[in-house]
Structure formats: C-alpha cells, structure tokens
Amino acid sequence: MKRAIIVPADLAGAALIELKQWLAITVVTHDAALVSVLRASIDMCEAYTGIMPLQVTAEETVAATAQWQSLAARPVQAITGVEVLPTEGARFALASDAYDIELDADGTGRIRVIRQGAAGRVVVRYVTGLAPVWEALPDALRSGVIRLAVHSWREREDGPAGIPPAAVAALWHPWRRMRLA
C-alpha cells in the first residue's frame, strides 16, 4: 500500500501562530521552516498514536481484490472516490457497484473490489483525521505537537530524533492505538 497526502492540513494559520508564541518569534522570516517543523511533528504524532491528528485528503493504492483491506490512516471520515490504476494509460473511476466500502466505529476505513475486471490495483481517495482544524484538536495532542515542534526547532542542529521526548510521549500516550500483530 502506498499513501499520499493530496490536500494537507493547514498549518500556516493558528498552528503557526501558537508555535511562534512558544518560541517568542515575531518575524515572518522563519515561517516556512516553522511550518515544515510543524508538519514533521504532525507526522510524528500520527506515527506514535496511530491517529491522523488533523484532517487531510489522502490517496492510497491497494490491490484490487475481493478481500477486505483496511486503509492505512485513521480515523477515516469519508471515502470520496475509487479509481482503477491500469498498468498502462490513465486511471479512471471504478463503477460504484463494483466495490464495497465500510467505515468502522473505530475509524477504520475498509474497501473490497467486487468486480475487479482488468484492474490489478485501485486508488482510494479519502478524508482522514481527528479534527478538521487546529483549534478543534484535543489539547493533549495539540500541546504535544507544539512541544515537539519547539524541541525540534531548538535542537535542529542535532537532527531528527526517532522517538518523541518523554514530555510529548506522556501527552500522546492516552491517544495511542496499539495493534496486535
């Protein structure tokens, strides 16, 4: 499976303002770099918790099979399109009666292709994320993202860390989704 973010979350507004307040930065010179640090912090939050914090539109390529397949990101708010990805030529919409979709109560989005035809793979477009805007993000997740961004900004000479600092992990831990392999 390959997922791509098509429409990312807007971090240039309230999130950037909050980060700049934490860092006591008042100039716009570093805004692009700060948004990049915020985006990396959001990615780390998703990796740690298993939850996409802010709503984005994503596309994921999956096999065209009759078996149910779960989408990578959670919580899925809506599956907005399914297209066939042919080996040659442009992709095209799969007829709505050729596939089934499910949105589970835990936020898992699932798809199966009933009539595969010549399709070997399909591209699923969906909206995923816990909160539609920065201000609606639960306080613990928002605070963890900001604290990680502050930490990353101040420690940028050392390079990215593989795990979040303990203070950030403590904020995110109640939101963490564990999976049994």
C-alpha positions, 0 to 999 in steps of 0.5 A: 500500500502506498499513501499520499497526502493530496490536500494537507492540513493547514498549518500556516494559520493558528498552528503557526501562530501558537508555535511562534508564541512558544518560541517568542518569534515575531518575524515572518522570516522563519515561517516556512521552516516553522511550518515544515517543523510543524508538519514533521511533528504532525507526522510524528504524532500520527506515527506514535498514536496511530491517529491522523491528528488533523484532517487531510485528503489522502490517496492510497493504492491497494490491490484490487481484490475481493478481500477486505483491506483496511486503509492505512490512516485513521480515523477515516471520515469519508471515502470520496472516490475509487479509481482503477490504476491500469498498468498502462494509460490513465486511471479512471473511476471504478463503477460504484457497484463494483466495490464495497466500502465500510467505515468502522466505529473505530475509524477504520476505513475498509474497501473490497473490489467486487468486480475487479475486471482488468484492474490489478490495483485501485486508488482510494481517495479519502478524508482522514483525521481527528479534527478538521482544524487546529483549534478543534484538536484535543489539547493533549495532542495539540500541546504535544505537537507544539512541544515537539515542534519547539524541541525540534526547532531548538535542537535542529542542529542535532537532527531528527530524533526517532522517538518523541521526548518523554514530555510529548510521549506522556501527552500522546500516550492516552491517544495511542492505538496499539495493534496486535500483530 
